[in-house]
Amino acid sequence: MTPLALPLTALLLCVCGIFVLQHQRCAVRMPSPGKVFPVVLMSTLILPAMTLYGQLGRYGDWDQGNVDHRVGYLLQKTINEDRLALDANPNSPERYLKLARSHAAGGQYEQAVTVMDQLLALTTPQPAWLGLKASYLYYRDGRAFGEDARALVEQALALDSADVSTRMFLANQAYLSGRYEEAIGHWQVLLTSNKDDVNRAAIGNAISRAQARLVEAP
């Protein structure tokens, strides 16, 4: 939750109280507008306060790799737009991938897996798609590398032993688990490949960090 959430909410509620008090004072001097007005006024002021409180408290955990069934307003807007775009073009693999990535960005890995299942059922599976689904399963299951994810990885590498998505997933998973030599091995496969979409400078830096961790290890 952001530091501004509670103060701003309290401010709106205070304003609400002031308006209600002023309305009660004025009611003595002028004809009553009826009982509906206070209710409308309260709804008009309190509901934005509640909405503001909810929205300001949701942005701190988007990049934690945790399952989250709540997403921020802007990300939910993106997800909705991606869903509409997919509905308008249901045979486009790119639309499926974009929607799956948007769900994953909000920690909604279950939904991301579902979208990937739909894509894999649509056409011939690509190694990158299999690796991507494996990574979503990994995070959905609380960073547990289960049998389903392993099977997808094996299938992806059988199709392309240097698939970037799959090797990067395996390298990151190994690095986060403290298996630095294994992570270096996956990164080196990418460095020696002829893939055009490999960021060799970034991978070189990652290998250097892993090697430093090996030196620091007891």
N, C-alpha and C positions, 0 to 999 in steps of 0.2 A: 504494500500500500504506500502511496506517495505521501510525503509529509503534508501536502496541501489538502488532502482529502478531508480530514476531520475539521480543520479550521474553516474551510469554505462551506462545508455542510452546516456547521454551527452558525455561520454568518447568515445563511439563507433561512435557517429556522428562526433566528432572532428577528430578521426582517419580517417573517411571517407573523411572529407574535406582536410586533409593533403595529402592523396593519390591522390585525384583529382587534387590538386594544383601541386603536383610533376609530375603528368602525363602531365599537360599543359606545364610545363617547359621542360620536355623531348621531347615533340612533336616538339619543335623548332629545336632540334638537330638530330632527327632520323625520318625515314619515319613513317607516321601516320598509326596506325593499324586499322583505320576506326572508324566510329561513334558508333559501337556496343560496343567497349571496355568500354567507360565511363558508358554506361547504365548497362552493366553487373557488373561493379565494384560497382556502386551505389546500385544496387539490392543486391549484395552480402553482403554489409556492412549495409545498412539501414534496410533490412528485419530482420536480426538477432537482430538489436537494437529494432525494434518494437516488435518482439517476446519476447525479454527479458523484455521489459517494461511491456508487458501484463502479463507475467508469474509472475514476482516479485510482482505484485500488487494484487494477488488473494488469498493469504493465510490467511488473517487476520480474515475472517468471516465464516470459516467452521463450528465452533462449536456454532454459535449464535442461532440456531433453526429458521432461517429465510429462506424463499424461495429464491433460487439463481439459475439462469439459466446458470451461468458460474461456471466451476469447474477447479481446478488446473490440470496440466498435469498428475501428478502421479495418482491422483484419477480418472481422465478420462481413463487412461490406465487400472486401475483396473475394472472400469465399463465395458469397452470394453471386457476385458478378461472374466468377469462374464457373459456378454451377449453371448459370443462365447461358453462358457461352458454350458450355458442353452440351446442354439441352438443344441449343440451336445447331450444333454440329457434332452429333454423337458418334461419328466415325473418325474423328480427328484424335490420334494418339497424343498430340501436343496439348489438347484441351484436358485430357485425363491427367497428364503429367502435371500441368499447371495447377489443377484443382487439388491433386494429391499433395503437392508441395505446399500449397496454401494451408491445407489442413495440418500438415506436419509443422509448419511455422507457428501454429497456435497450440501445439502440443496435442492435437487431436489425431493420434497415431492410429486409433481404431478406424476412424473414417478414412484416413490415408490408405490403410491396408485394403479397405473395401473398394476404394476407387482403383487401386492397382489391380485388384482381382478382376474388376470389370474390364480394365484395359487388356490384361493378359488373356481374357476370354474372347476379346474382340478380334485379335489377329495373332500372327506368329510372334511368340515372346522374343524380345531382344535381351541380350545379356545385361545391358544397363538397367532395364526395367526389373529384372529378377534381383539384381543387386540392390536396387532402390527399395523394393518391397522387403527384402531381407533386413535392411537397416530400419525400416518402419516397424517391423515385427520386433526387432531388438529393443527399440525404445518403448514400444507398446508394452512389452513384457518386463519393464523395469530394468533394462540393460542386461537381460538374460539372453544368452546366445542359444536358443532352443533348437530342437530338431527341425522344425519347419524352416527356420532361417538358414540353418546349415545346408539343408537340402537345396534351397534356392541358390545358395552360394556355389555349391558343387555343380549345379546345372548351368549357372552363368559361366563359370570358369571352363566347363567342358565346351562351351560354345566359343569362348574367347578368354584365353588364359591371362590376358593383359587388359581385361575390361576395367576401365577407369573407375566407374562407380563401385564395382565390387571390390577391387583392390584397395581403394580409399577407405571403404567401410571396414574391411578387414584390418587395415593398418591402424585406423583410428581406434577400433575396438581393442586391438592388441595393446596399443599405446596406453589407453585408459586403464587397462587391466595390469599394467606394469610389465608387459612382455615386450620389452623394447627391441630385442634382437629380431623377434618375429615381425614387429612393425617395420623395422628397417628393411627386412626382406621383401615385404609387400611393396614398399616405396621404391626399392631398387628395381623391381620388375617393371614398374612404370617408367623409371628413368631410362632403362635400356630398351624400352619399346619404341615403336615408330609412330606412336599416337600423337596427333596434332593438338589434341585438347588437354595435354598434360602441362601443368604449370611447373616446370622443372625447377625454377628458382624457389618456389614455395616448398616443393618436396625436398629440395636440398637443405633448406632451413629446418624442416621437420626432422630429417635424418640427423642433422647436427645436434638438435635438442635431444633426440633419443640417445645418441652416442654420449652426450654429456650426462644423461641420467644413468647410463651404464657405468660410467666412471665414478659417479657419486654413490652407486649402490654398494652396500657393504660386502 
